[in-house]
Amino acid sequence: MGAGEEGVGVTPVQKLVGLVVLIVVQMAGAAGVTWQVQDWRMGKKLAEQANLHKDDLAAISNAAANQVRTEQDKRLATEQALATSDQQHTKELSDAQHTQAALRDRLATADVRLSVLLDATDPASGCNVPSATGAVGVVHAAPRAQLDPAHAQRILAITSDGDRGLIALRACQAYVRVVSGSRLRGGQASEPPMPEAPEQY
């Protein structure tokens, strides 16, 4: 061997170390490539799951929005029905109060007098009207007694309170029917009878 060749020789140990380093570098490169491929695959799966999740969230959001809209429509319909019912009952109450005031005024001016029927068959009543008329007799109307104006005013106040009570009761029943939505049709259940409208004088 020459003088220039002394430091250039590679020993078998160096070859072995070089081979091991080369193998380690190749393994690291293969692991890196494998890792990158797995990362791409995982990224693709995560993106698909994110899209599915986004679609599910959109469907849930749409369903919730539809339910909210439906509930708002129901609430609005209920509010409108209650407003209509309230207007109707307010008008009924106003009309009844107007009628009662007019009757009170007529009683005060003696334009109208209240009277009651007397029982002609009751001997304690002191009414000596015959119960049957003869063939030539005069037809007698049922005996009546006029009430004192103060008593008539008290009776009118009582009936006025009763009329207002009946109107308030009908308003409450209408409110319950609207709010509960339990108006059953077709004879499945019977509703309690509605009080009749107050008698107009």
Rosetta constraint file for C-alpha pairs under 8 A:
AtomPair CA 1 CA 5 HARMONIC 6.41 0.50
AtomPair CA 1 CA 6 HARMONIC 7.27 0.50
AtomPair CA 2 CA 6 HARMONIC 6.92 0.50
AtomPair CA 4 CA 8 HARMONIC 7.92 0.50
AtomPair CA 5 CA 9 HARMONIC 6.93 0.50
AtomPair CA 10 CA 14 HARMONIC 6.19 0.50
AtomPair CA 10 CA 15 HARMONIC 6.71 0.50
AtomPair CA 11 CA 15 HARMONIC 6.33 0.50
AtomPair CA 12 CA 16 HARMONIC 6.12 0.50
AtomPair CA 13 CA 17 HARMONIC 6.10 0.50
AtomPair CA 14 CA 18 HARMONIC 5.95 0.50
AtomPair CA 15 CA 19 HARMONIC 6.03 0.50
AtomPair CA 16 CA 20 HARMONIC 6.12 0.50
AtomPair CA 17 CA 21 HARMONIC 6.09 0.50
AtomPair CA 18 CA 22 HARMONIC 6.05 0.50
AtomPair CA 19 CA 23 HARMONIC 6.12 0.50
AtomPair CA 20 CA 24 HARMONIC 6.08 0.50
AtomPair CA 21 CA 25 HARMONIC 6.04 0.50
AtomPair CA 22 CA 26 HARMONIC 6.14 0.50
AtomPair CA 23 CA 27 HARMONIC 6.03 0.50
AtomPair CA 24 CA 28 HARMONIC 6.02 0.50
AtomPair CA 25 CA 29 HARMONIC 6.07 0.50
AtomPair CA 26 CA 30 HARMONIC 6.02 0.50
AtomPair CA 27 CA 31 HARMONIC 5.97 0.50
AtomPair CA 28 CA 32 HARMONIC 6.01 0.50
AtomPair CA 29 CA 33 HARMONIC 6.12 0.50
AtomPair CA 30 CA 34 HARMONIC 5.96 0.50
AtomPair CA 31 CA 35 HARMONIC 5.87 0.50
AtomPair CA 32 CA 36 HARMONIC 6.07 0.50
AtomPair CA 33 CA 37 HARMONIC 6.17 0.50
AtomPair CA 34 CA 38 HARMONIC 6.15 0.50
AtomPair CA 35 CA 39 HARMONIC 5.98 0.50
AtomPair CA 36 CA 40 HARMONIC 6.18 0.50
AtomPair CA 37 CA 41 HARMONIC 6.22 0.50
AtomPair CA 38 CA 42 HARMONIC 5.95 0.50
AtomPair CA 39 CA 43 HARMONIC 5.91 0.50
AtomPair CA 40 CA 44 HARMONIC 6.13 0.50
AtomPair CA 41 CA 45 HARMONIC 6.29 0.50
AtomPair CA 42 CA 46 HARMONIC 6.03 0.50
AtomPair CA 43 CA 47 HARMONIC 6.04 0.50
AtomPair CA 44 CA 48 HARMONIC 6.22 0.50
AtomPair CA 45 CA 49 HARMONIC 6.15 0.50
AtomPair CA 46 CA 50 HARMONIC 5.97 0.50
AtomPair CA 47 CA 51 HARMONIC 6.17 0.50
AtomPair CA 48 CA 52 HARMONIC 6.23 0.50
AtomPair CA 49 CA 53 HARMONIC 5.95 0.50
AtomPair CA 50 CA 54 HARMONIC 5.94 0.50
AtomPair CA 51 CA 55 HARMONIC 6.14 0.50
AtomPair CA 52 CA 56 HARMONIC 6.14 0.50
AtomPair CA 53 CA 57 HARMONIC 6.06 0.50
AtomPair CA 54 CA 58 HARMONIC 6.11 0.50
AtomPair CA 55 CA 59 HARMONIC 6.19 0.50
AtomPair CA 56 CA 60 HARMONIC 6.13 0.50
AtomPair CA 57 CA 61 HARMONIC 5.92 0.50
AtomPair CA 58 CA 62 HARMONIC 6.05 0.50
AtomPair CA 59 CA 63 HARMONIC 6.14 0.50
AtomPair CA 60 CA 64 HARMONIC 6.10 0.50
AtomPair CA 61 CA 65 HARMONIC 6.08 0.50
AtomPair CA 62 CA 66 HARMONIC 6.10 0.50
AtomPair CA 63 CA 67 HARMONIC 6.15 0.50
AtomPair CA 64 CA 68 HARMONIC 6.12 0.50
AtomPair CA 65 CA 69 HARMONIC 6.10 0.50
AtomPair CA 66 CA 70 HARMONIC 6.08 0.50
AtomPair CA 67 CA 71 HARMONIC 6.12 0.50
AtomPair CA 68 CA 72 HARMONIC 6.05 0.50
AtomPair CA 69 CA 73 HARMONIC 6.13 0.50
AtomPair CA 70 CA 74 HARMONIC 6.23 0.50
AtomPair CA 71 CA 75 HARMONIC 6.08 0.50
AtomPair CA 72 CA 76 HARMONIC 6.02 0.50
AtomPair CA 73 CA 77 HARMONIC 6.10 0.50
AtomPair CA 74 CA 78 HARMONIC 6.11 0.50
AtomPair CA 75 CA 79 HARMONIC 6.07 0.50
AtomPair CA 76 CA 80 HARMONIC 6.12 0.50
AtomPair CA 77 CA 81 HARMONIC 6.11 0.50
AtomPair CA 78 CA 82 HARMONIC 6.08 0.50
AtomPair CA 78 CA 178 HARMONIC 6.45 0.50
AtomPair CA 78 CA 179 HARMONIC 6.71 0.50
AtomPair CA 79 CA 83 HARMONIC 6.07 0.50
AtomPair CA 80 CA 84 HARMONIC 6.14 0.50
AtomPair CA 81 CA 85 HARMONIC 6.09 0.50
AtomPair CA 81 CA 178 HARMONIC 6.89 0.50
AtomPair CA 82 CA 86 HARMONIC 5.93 0.50
AtomPair CA 82 CA 175 HARMONIC 6.48 0.50
AtomPair CA 82 CA 178 HARMONIC 6.85 0.50
AtomPair CA 83 CA 87 HARMONIC 6.13 0.50
AtomPair CA 84 CA 88 HARMONIC 6.21 0.50
AtomPair CA 85 CA 89 HARMONIC 6.18 0.50
AtomPair CA 85 CA 171 HARMONIC 7.20 0.50
AtomPair CA 85 CA 174 HARMONIC 6.97 0.50
AtomPair CA 85 CA 175 HARMONIC 7.57 0.50
AtomPair CA 86 CA 90 HARMONIC 5.93 0.50
AtomPair CA 86 CA 171 HARMONIC 7.08 0.50
AtomPair CA 87 CA 91 HARMONIC 6.12 0.50
AtomPair CA 88 CA 92 HARMONIC 6.23 0.50
AtomPair CA 89 CA 93 HARMONIC 6.07 0.50
AtomPair CA 89 CA 167 HARMONIC 6.65 0.50
AtomPair CA 89 CA 168 HARMONIC 7.66 0.50
AtomPair CA 89 CA 170 HARMONIC 7.88 0.50
AtomPair CA 89 CA 171 HARMONIC 6.03 0.50
AtomPair CA 90 CA 94 HARMONIC 6.10 0.50
AtomPair CA 91 CA 95 HARMONIC 6.00 0.50
AtomPair CA 92 CA 96 HARMONIC 6.09 0.50
AtomPair CA 92 CA 167 HARMONIC 7.12 0.50
AtomPair CA 93 CA 97 HARMONIC 6.10 0.50
AtomPair CA 93 CA 164 HARMONIC 6.44 0.50
AtomPair CA 93 CA 167 HARMONIC 6.48 0.50
AtomPair CA 94 CA 98 HARMONIC 6.10 0.50
AtomPair CA 95 CA 99 HARMONIC 6.11 0.50
AtomPair CA 96 CA 100 HARMONIC 6.06 0.50
AtomPair CA 96 CA 160 HARMONIC 7.78 0.50
AtomPair CA 96 CA 163 HARMONIC 7.21 0.50
AtomPair CA 96 CA 164 HARMONIC 7.60 0.50
AtomPair CA 96 CA 198 HARMONIC 7.77 0.50
AtomPair CA 96 CA 200 HARMONIC 7.89 0.50
AtomPair CA 97 CA 101 HARMONIC 6.03 0.50
AtomPair CA 97 CA 160 HARMONIC 7.45 0.50
AtomPair CA 98 CA 102 HARMONIC 6.15 0.50
AtomPair CA 99 CA 103 HARMONIC 6.21 0.50
AtomPair CA 99 CA 200 HARMONIC 7.34 0.50
AtomPair CA 99 CA 201 HARMONIC 7.31 0.50
AtomPair CA 100 CA 104 HARMONIC 6.08 0.50
AtomPair CA 100 CA 156 HARMONIC 7.48 0.50
AtomPair CA 100 CA 160 HARMONIC 6.42 0.50
AtomPair CA 101 CA 105 HARMONIC 6.16 0.50
AtomPair CA 102 CA 106 HARMONIC 6.23 0.50
AtomPair CA 103 CA 107 HARMONIC 6.10 0.50
AtomPair CA 103 CA 112 HARMONIC 7.94 0.50
AtomPair CA 103 CA 201 HARMONIC 7.39 0.50
AtomPair CA 104 CA 108 HARMONIC 6.12 0.50
AtomPair CA 104 CA 153 HARMONIC 6.76 0.50
AtomPair CA 104 CA 156 HARMONIC 7.29 0.50
AtomPair CA 105 CA 109 HARMONIC 6.33 0.50
AtomPair CA 106 CA 110 HARMONIC 6.15 0.50
AtomPair CA 106 CA 111 HARMONIC 5.02 0.50
AtomPair CA 106 CA 112 HARMONIC 5.52 0.50
AtomPair CA 107 CA 111 HARMONIC 6.07 0.50
AtomPair CA 107 CA 112 HARMONIC 5.17 0.50
AtomPair CA 107 CA 113 HARMONIC 6.11 0.50
AtomPair CA 107 CA 114 HARMONIC 7.97 0.50
AtomPair CA 107 CA 149 HARMONIC 6.84 0.50
AtomPair CA 107 CA 152 HARMONIC 7.62 0.50
AtomPair CA 107 CA 153 HARMONIC 7.38 0.50
AtomPair CA 108 CA 149 HARMONIC 7.26 0.50
AtomPair CA 113 CA 146 HARMONIC 6.75 0.50
AtomPair CA 113 CA 147 HARMONIC 7.26 0.50
AtomPair CA 113 CA 149 HARMONIC 7.44 0.50
AtomPair CA 113 CA 152 HARMONIC 7.90 0.50
AtomPair CA 114 CA 146 HARMONIC 5.82 0.50
AtomPair CA 114 CA 147 HARMONIC 5.64 0.50
AtomPair CA 114 CA 149 HARMONIC 7.87 0.50
AtomPair CA 114 CA 152 HARMONIC 6.17 0.50
AtomPair CA 115 CA 144 HARMONIC 6.12 0.50
AtomPair CA 115 CA 145 HARMONIC 5.22 0.50
AtomPair CA 115 CA 146 HARMONIC 4.01 0.50
AtomPair CA 115 CA 147 HARMONIC 5.40 0.50
AtomPair CA 116 CA 144 HARMONIC 5.34 0.50
AtomPair CA 116 CA 145 HARMONIC 5.37 0.50
AtomPair CA 116 CA 146 HARMONIC 6.47 0.50
AtomPair CA 116 CA 147 HARMONIC 7.36 0.50
AtomPair CA 117 CA 142 HARMONIC 6.87 0.50
AtomPair CA 117 CA 143 HARMONIC 5.98 0.50
AtomPair CA 117 CA 144 HARMONIC 4.44 0.50
AtomPair CA 117 CA 145 HARMONIC 6.55 0.50
AtomPair CA 118 CA 125 HARMONIC 7.26 0.50
AtomPair CA 118 CA 142 HARMONIC 7.38 0.50
AtomPair CA 118 CA 143 HARMONIC 5.41 0.50
AtomPair CA 118 CA 144 HARMONIC 5.38 0.50
AtomPair CA 118 CA 145 HARMONIC 6.83 0.50
AtomPair CA 119 CA 125 HARMONIC 6.99 0.50
AtomPair CA 119 CA 143 HARMONIC 7.47 0.50
AtomPair CA 120 CA 125 HARMONIC 7.25 0.50
AtomPair CA 120 CA 127 HARMONIC 5.99 0.50
AtomPair CA 120 CA 128 HARMONIC 7.33 0.50
AtomPair CA 120 CA 129 HARMONIC 6.51 0.50
AtomPair CA 120 CA 130 HARMONIC 7.97 0.50
AtomPair CA 120 CA 131 HARMONIC 7.10 0.50
AtomPair CA 120 CA 142 HARMONIC 7.59 0.50
AtomPair CA 120 CA 143 HARMONIC 6.79 0.50
AtomPair CA 121 CA 131 HARMONIC 7.28 0.50
AtomPair CA 122 CA 126 HARMONIC 7.89 0.50
AtomPair CA 122 CA 127 HARMONIC 7.98 0.50
AtomPair CA 123 CA 127 HARMONIC 7.28 0.50
AtomPair CA 127 CA 143 HARMONIC 7.62 0.50
AtomPair CA 129 CA 140 HARMONIC 7.70 0.50
AtomPair CA 129 CA 143 HARMONIC 7.76 0.50
AtomPair CA 133 CA 137 HARMONIC 5.53 0.50
AtomPair CA 133 CA 138 HARMONIC 6.88 0.50
AtomPair CA 133 CA 139 HARMONIC 6.48 0.50
AtomPair CA 134 CA 138 HARMONIC 8.00 0.50
AtomPair CA 147 CA 151 HARMONIC 6.44 0.50
AtomPair CA 147 CA 152 HARMONIC 6.07 0.50
AtomPair CA 148 CA 152 HARMONIC 6.19 0.50
AtomPair CA 149 CA 153 HARMONIC 6.13 0.50
AtomPair CA 150 CA 154 HARMONIC 6.39 0.50
AtomPair CA 151 CA 155 HARMONIC 6.16 0.50
AtomPair CA 152 CA 156 HARMONIC 6.06 0.50
AtomPair CA 153 CA 157 HARMONIC 6.15 0.50
AtomPair CA 154 CA 158 HARMONIC 6.30 0.50
AtomPair CA 155 CA 159 HARMONIC 6.28 0.50
AtomPair CA 156 CA 160 HARMONIC 5.99 0.50
AtomPair CA 157 CA 161 HARMONIC 6.21 0.50
AtomPair CA 158 CA 162 HARMONIC 6.24 0.50
AtomPair CA 159 CA 163 HARMONIC 6.04 0.50
AtomPair CA 160 CA 164 HARMONIC 6.26 0.50
AtomPair CA 161 CA 165 HARMONIC 6.10 0.50
AtomPair CA 162 CA 166 HARMONIC 6.19 0.50
AtomPair CA 163 CA 167 HARMONIC 6.23 0.50
AtomPair CA 163 CA 197 HARMONIC 7.93 0.50
AtomPair CA 163 CA 198 HARMONIC 5.39 0.50
AtomPair CA 164 CA 168 HARMONIC 6.09 0.50
AtomPair CA 165 CA 169 HARMONIC 6.07 0.50
AtomPair CA 166 CA 170 HARMONIC 6.19 0.50
AtomPair CA 166 CA 195 HARMONIC 6.57 0.50
AtomPair CA 166 CA 196 HARMONIC 7.92 0.50
AtomPair CA 166 CA 197 HARMONIC 7.50 0.50
AtomPair CA 166 CA 198 HARMONIC 7.39 0.50
AtomPair CA 167 CA 171 HARMONIC 6.19 0.50
AtomPair CA 167 CA 197 HARMONIC 7.58 0.50
AtomPair CA 168 CA 172 HARMONIC 6.20 0.50
AtomPair CA 169 CA 173 HARMONIC 6.19 0.50
AtomPair CA 170 CA 174 HARMONIC 6.07 0.50
AtomPair CA 170 CA 194 HARMONIC 6.91 0.50
AtomPair CA 170 CA 195 HARMONIC 7.03 0.50
AtomPair CA 171 CA 175 HARMONIC 6.13 0.50
AtomPair CA 172 CA 176 HARMONIC 6.21 0.50
AtomPair CA 173 CA 177 HARMONIC 6.19 0.50
AtomPair CA 174 CA 178 HARMONIC 6.18 0.50
AtomPair CA 175 CA 179 HARMONIC 6.04 0.50
AtomPair CA 176 CA 180 HARMONIC 5.79 0.50
AtomPair CA 177 CA 181 HARMONIC 5.70 0.50
AtomPair CA 177 CA 182 HARMONIC 6.02 0.50
AtomPair CA 177 CA 183 HARMONIC 6.10 0.50
AtomPair CA 178 CA 182 HARMONIC 7.70 0.50
AtomPair CA 178 CA 183 HARMONIC 7.95 0.50
AtomPair CA 184 CA 188 HARMONIC 6.46 0.50
AtomPair CA 184 CA 189 HARMONIC 6.28 0.50
AtomPair CA 184 CA 190 HARMONIC 7.79 0.50
AtomPair CA 185 CA 189 HARMONIC 7.53 0.50
